[in-house]
Amino acid sequence: MSDAVDNIQPLWLAEQAHREGWCYLKIIETNTAPNPRRVRIFLAEKGLSVPFEQRDLMSGELKEARFSAMNPLQRVPVLVLDDGTAIAEAVAICRYFEEIQPDPPLFGTGPVGRASIEMWQRRAELGLWFHVAQAFRHLHPKMAHLEVPQVAAWGEANKNKAIEMMEIFDAQLTRNRFVAGEVYSIADITVQVAIDFLRPAKIAMPDGLRGLKRWHEEVCARPSAGA
């Protein structure tokens, strides 16, 4: 990344956005990518409608200077507010909308409820979603120009880690209706998108995970699953 991009400051970016007239509430995404889908499902559960602006991550559009100034990690999604403020990371964007519209509460209610959902959300993101994504990025030929270097052994190792975590979620979902208990939450969204991404990552769900499969059928039947 160039020094010119590195030196862009957030305040300058917001002021420049106003002058150029390109800042308004929107989410910049790639609609085929899994992380933006997490946000779309969240918004659908909230009943919120937000404009989306598409970027082609495969063609290098996320490496352009203006996008890199908003998110130096060059990843989608990015929420752009009316004043030009840019918020990246799927869960951070979801937290913003949780504050805007608390009902239904997808991050939990009360100290125990919020903490339990946070616990399972982190397990979902760091223990399952991360490994599925790493397997995809390091093994899929089309990702070679984005994941440099691709390390096939690392990709294969992550497949086994994902399977181990699926077994943990299966045990949890054998005892509970949803990932963090009896209430649907952000943790369910993360696990759902991870499970749906097993196929592109070429990871097979083990046989016998009845709790996980029962839950997956239920969440896939929710209207938000098509977001």
Number of C-alpha atoms within 10 A of each C-alpha: 10 8 7 9 16 12 9 15 11 14 12 11 19 20 15 14 18 15 10 8 10 13 20 16 17 17 24 21 24 21 18 11 14 20 22 24 22 26 26 26 23 27 20 18 22 18 12 11 10 12 9 17 13 14 17 14 17 12 10 12 15 21 17 12 18 15 20 19 20 24 19 16 13 19 20 25 28 25 27 21 15 15 15 23 19 23 17 20 17 21 18 14 22 21 16 13 16 18 10 9 14 15 11 14 17 22 21 20 14 9 8 10 15 16 15 18 24 18 13 23 24 14 19 24 17 12 19 26 24 17 25 27 22 22 27 25 22 24 21 17 11 12 14 14 13 14 16 10 9 18 15 14 11 14 21 17 13 22 22 15 16 26 18 14 18 22 17 16 22 20 15 18 23 17 12 15 17 22 29 25 16 11 15 20 24 27 24 23 25 28 25 23 18 25 22 13 18 19 13 12 22 14 19 12 16 11 7 10 17 14 19 26 16 14 20 18 11 12 16 13 11 12 11 17 18 11 15
